[in-house]
Amino acid sequence: MQSLEAELAEARALDVAALADAVETIGFECTRCGACCKSEADDPHTATVFPDEVRRLQAAAGEAVDEDADGAGDHGAATATDRDWRDVARPMPYGLTDGPDGPEGETFEWALGTDACGDCVFYEEDADGVGACGVHADRPLICETYPFSVALGGTSQPMGEAVDAEGMVRAHECEGPGRDIDRADAESLAAALKERAVRELEEAIGVRDAYEPREVGAGDAVVHDSEGAKDADGRPLGPPAERD
């Protein structure tokens, strides 16, 4: 098995034109069905989001509230800085258990926030069932590149096994693959795929290097990301020795 550093070097060397060729061969068009944004059966939507992406989404979500409010209701005073970390992201559920006051334990990285139905908190659907992202311009790389991934061991493979593949590119379950895509869109998607592969490996190395084991008390959830340990609200935690 290659080291994460070796895989990062491989990701940085990916040829965007070759990735675009693969995307073009597989084909893709978003049908706006919303399946990638909604919960599946009893499983809430789970999409990895990097810490800097959380902060960008905090700002984007706050700005959206400002633009939509126009002084109406309780939302009229909201600003970008009013959007809490928990409005955007939650601890990645893997490794956590359900305690009396919510998830508790240790986990790695963040997942996009979900609503009461388990759908992405930013997912919107009109009366005809056509889906849209409320922060589309600021969406995370995992969303920008869905349903594609690059076949590197340290990168994520969304929504289960691949249903199609071409070279290093994998397509996962979705209505979109198999449809025509123009070259410019394929190249844009390929560039985002490379960026995501690099970022995921950089994040994995950062998590590994920043990780310090902790004793987690009842009712606590600790998230280890590339910036260090944080509580469920995204607040950095001090060194383990400084915590009771």
N, C-alpha and C positions, 0 to 999 in steps of 0.2 A: 504494500500500500504506500502511495506517495505521501510525503509530508505535506502539510498545508502550505508551506512556503513554496514547494515545488509546484503544487497545483495553482498557487497564485501566479507564479511565473508563467505557467501555461495559459492561464486566463488572460494575463496581460498581453500575451503574444497572439491571441486569437485574431484571425483575419476577419474584419467586419464584412468585407465583400463576400467571403466564403459563407459566412453566417447568413447574409442576405440572400445568396443563391439558395441556401437550404430553406429559408423561410418562403422564398418565392416558389420553390418546388412543392413544398407542402401546401402552401396557399393559406390565406386567412382573411376573414372579414368579420368584424364584431356585429352580431345580430341584436345586441342590446337586450338579450333574454334575461340578464341579471343573475344567471346561475352561479357565476363566479363570485358574486357579492352576497349571496344568500346562504343561510344555513342549509345543510343537507341532512335530511331525516332528523335525528335528534342531536346532530353534531353542529355546534355553532360555527360560523364562518371563522376561519383561522388564516391569517396572512401575516407573515413576518414583516416588521417595520423597523428600520434603523433609528437610533436615537435622534439623529439630526433630522430625519424625516418626520418624526413625531413633532419636533419643534416647528418645522415648517407647516405641518398640518394644524398645529395649534393656532398659528397666525392666520392661515387660510380659513379655518373654521370661524375664528373670531371676526374676520373681515366679512364673511358671508352673513353672519348674524347682523352686523352693522348695516349691510346693504339691504337686507330683507326687512329689517325692523321698521325703519322710517318712524320711529318714536312710538310704535304700537306695542301695547302690553308690557310685560316685564322685561322683554328682550331689548327694549329701546336703548338701555344704558350699557349694553354689552359692548366690549371692545376686544381686539385680538388678544390682549393680555389677560382677559377674563376667562379664556378657554383653558380649562385645567388639563393637565396631562391625562387624567382619567376620561376626559371627554373624547380623547383621540385614541388612546392605547390602553391595553391591559396586559398583565403578566402573561407570557406564553403559558397555556394551561398544562403543558406536559411536565410532569414531575410534581405538580401541586395536588393537594387533596382538599376536599370540601370540608371546611371547619364551620363551627356555629356562626362565625362572623364573616364568612367568605373564604376564598381560597387561601391556603397557607402552605408554607414549605419553600423550597428553593427551586428556581427555574432559570432558564437562560434565554435572554432576549425578550422582545415585545411582540405582541400581536395587535392588529388593528382592533379598536373598540367595537363592540356589538350592542345592538338594541335588545329589547326584551324578547324578541323573536329569534335572536341569534344571528340576524343579518348584520352586515357591515353598517356601522353607525352613519356612514356617509351615503349609503345607497338610497336612491329616490326612485319612485315608480309613479308614472302618471295613470290616469283613469283607464287607459287602454292596456296597462301592464307593461309599457315600454320603460326599461330601466335606464338610469343615468347615475353618474357619480357627482355628488355635490361639491367635490373639490378636485375635479378632473385634471385641471392644470397642475395641481400640486400632488397628484396621486403618487404613492410609493412605486419604486421600480418593480416590485413583485406584481403590482396591478398593471403597470404600463406594459409589461412583457407577457402577461398571461395570454394564452395558455402554453407559452413556450418556455423551455429551459435549455441550458447547455449541460451536456453530459460530463460534468466534472464532479468527482467524489465529494468535494467540500461545499457544493452548491445545493440549494433546495430543489426538490422535485414536487411541484404543487399538484394537489388533487390526485394522488395515486400514480399508478403506472402510466407510461407513455402509450398513446394510441397510434402514434405515427412518429417516424424518425427519418432524418436525412443528415448524414454526416454527424457532426457534434450536436445538432439541434434535435430536441425532442418536443413533440406536441402532446399535450395532455387533454383529458376529456373536456370537450367544449363543442358548441354548435358551429364555431367559426372555421376550423381547419377544413381544407379542401375547396375553399372559395378563392376566386381570383384576388390577387393583391398586386398593386402596381409597384414598380421598382423603388420609387422614392419612399413609399411606406415600408417596404421590406428593408431598405437600408436604415431607416429610422429605428425600426424595431430591432434590427440586428445590432445597432450601436447601443441601444438600451440593454439588450441581452448581454453584451460584453461588459458594459458598466456594472450591471447587476452581478454577474459572475465574479468580477473583481471585488466589488463591495462586499459580497457575501463572504468571500475568503478573507478579506481584510478584517471583517467583523469577527469571524471565527478565530482568527489569530489574536485579535484584540481581547476577546472574551477569555481565551485560554491564558493569555499573559497577565490579565488583570484579576483573574479569579483568585479569591481567598476564601477557603472554607469558613462557614459561619454556623453558629448554633442559632437555629431559628425557633423563636418562642411560639406558643400557641396563638393563633390568630394573625400571625405575621406571614407576609409573602415577601421574599427577597428575590430580586431579579438581577442576574449578572449579565451585563452587556459590556461592550468594548470600553466604556468609560468607567467601569467599576460597578460596585454593588449599589442598588437603589431599592427604595421601598416601593410599594405598589402605586404610589402617587408620583413616581419618577424622581423623588428627592434622593440625592446621593447620601449614602451611609458612610460614616467614618470608618477608620480601620477597626477590625474585629475587637482589638483590645480595648477600644474606647467605648464599646457598647456593653450595656448590662445584659 
